[in-house]
Every structure is written in C-alpha cells, then in structure tokens.
Amino acid sequence: MMELLGMMPRKIALGGRYSRDFFNRYGELRHIRRLRFWPLNKVLVEKYEFSEQDANDMANFLVPILDFVPEKRPTSAQLLHHPWLDAGPLQLEPSRNTQSSVGASSRKNEEDDREAMAMELGNIAIDGPPKMVKDSHLSNKMGVRDPQPSNKLSKAPVNPSR
C-alpha cells in the first residue's frame, strides 16, 4: 500500500497491535529500507498495459478508496456519482426480429443449465424451497445430518487404525 500511496501516517502505522513488529517509532518501515513509490496509474500502464487515459481514470476512482485514513475515504454514495462509474459501456438493445427466438432459446438453455447444476450439486434445490437429501452417503459427504438414520451397513471398508 505504501508503494502505491506513499508514507502511512504515523498514527495509523503505530495504531495496531503488531505495528511495532513492522514500524519503528517514527512510523517508518522497520524491515524495508528503500521502498520505491509506484503510483497506481503508472502500475496500470506499465504492468497491466492500460492506456494512459484509462489508467488515470481508474486511479482517480481507486486511490481515494485506498486512503489510509478511514475518515478521508469517500462514501459509497459519493462513489456512485464518480465519473468513472458513469462512463460505463453503452447499452445496446437487441433487434426486435431476433428477440423472441433468442429469448425462448435462452430460457430453455437457462433451465437446462439449472437442471445440470442441480444434478451436480446432489439434488440441492436452486431457487426453490430446500429439500431433504435422501441418500445418507451423499448427506454425510456434504455435512448434512440424516434425520432418520438407517440401519444399513456401509459398503465402504472401515479403516480401524483411524
């Protein structure tokens, strides 16, 4: 954080339980002598290959959020009005001819995906009321207690050394 934001205020640096392990009495890092300041917009350009404009816009949004002093950080309401969030992608509406056929097929695909997911999750209901799992072997693997324990013996061998 100090590499992105600069020196931490002394009060913040020394305010933690273990701060003396990491900071000296002046609030300077104890084990790191030479820390190279690397501003967030430069990190975004040099390391992540953002354009200069995109990096500056994103850094202008993120740097105030990362401020060391909590009272100086913007509120979520203030962030919602930040220009970086307002400049989102344009919303394109689908053409009217393909909307009905695409909508029906996407609903069918969504239902198929939900069914497949339900099967993979061991019959756990998705978007519905919870159902009891009847297979006690599966229930035990998932950490669910069987409300009516059966007297059936398990087919898996038991390791007596455990």
C-alpha positions, 0 to 999 in steps of 0.5 A: 500500500505504501508503494502505491500511496506513499508514507502511512501516517504515523498514527495509523502505522503505530495504531495496531497491535503488531505495528511495532513488529513492522514500524519503528517509532517514527512510523517508518518501515522497520524491515524495508529500507528503500521502498520505491513509490509506484503510483497506481496509474503508472502500475496500470500502464506499465504492468497491466498495459492500460492506456494512459487515459484509462489508467488515470481514470481508474486511479482517480476512482481507486486511490481515494478508496485506498486512503489510509485514513478511514475518515478521508475515504469517500462514501459509497454514495459519493462513489456512485456519482464518480465519473468513472462509474458513469462512463460505463459501456453503452447499452445496446438493445437487441433487434426486435426480429431476433428477440423472441427466438433468442429469448425462448432459446435462452430460457430453455438453455437457462433451465437446462443449465439449472437442471445440470447444476442441480444434478451436480450439486446432489439434488440441492434445490436452486431457487426453490424451497430446500429439500431433504437429501435422501441418500445418507452417503451423499448427506454425510459427504456434504455435512448434512445430518440424516434425520432418520438414520438407517440401519444399513451397513456401509459398503465402504471398508472401515479403516480401524487404525483411524 
